[in-house]
Amino acid sequence: MSSYPLQPIGIVESCFCEKFGIPRQPGLVAAAQGRLRLLPPFDQADTVRGIEQFSHLWLTFVFHQTAEQGWKPLIRPPKLGGNTRVGVFASRSTFRPNPIGLSVVELLEVDTTSGVCLTIGGLDLLDGTPVLDIKPYLPYADSLPQATGGYAPPAQRFIEQVSWTTQAQQALQQLSPDPSQDHALITALLQQDPRPGYQHTESERIYGMQLKVGNVRWRVLPQGAEVIDIEPPSLRLG
């Protein structure tokens, strides 16, 4: 069989340092922003000429943290509570024969002053994710309102109220170069309820979520989610 060598054309600089806490799909959290820096020899202005005309882009990327674990014919989608199995090709699982993913992101800024750097929003990608290709999102062809979503309908758990302790607010002010942006990001992420489906009934369990700003510790109470504290990034979650 023929082989098809692939070369990353860029690397994502993301606010997400681990899988837990990442939105389950792109575009769910607009405040999740990052950068895509193109690598040589693709980091020349000509490669992105005209790209600013498009509001969104398709990114083809590599599941770099799970690639070495191989693939599985059956997986357990979080949408089904983590117990029901479906075929790998009926899912968006990271454990694929070829560890390749597809994500649509918002294009916020194009910087070609030194190489090529694209500021992107609505991220669902880990920091350091290799990108294989970029294509413009075409609304007339890529948006299909009549499509059905199978076992993954749009409705999902959503936490309306997210509160912050005084300790968490003070920690954010000390750790973040842009506290208002990171406050909006963390609040939006917790509103998506990143807990696994089988844990949504657990009460007051403290969770940890590692972001660039630090290790966010939070819990879910009857009245909503609460950010308890933010530890410096150098500290590991226990």
Summary of the structure (lengths in Angstrom):
residues: 238
radius of gyration: 18.8
end to end distance: 47.0
largest distance: 60.7
contacts: 656
relative contact order: 0.21
helix: 19%
strand: 29%
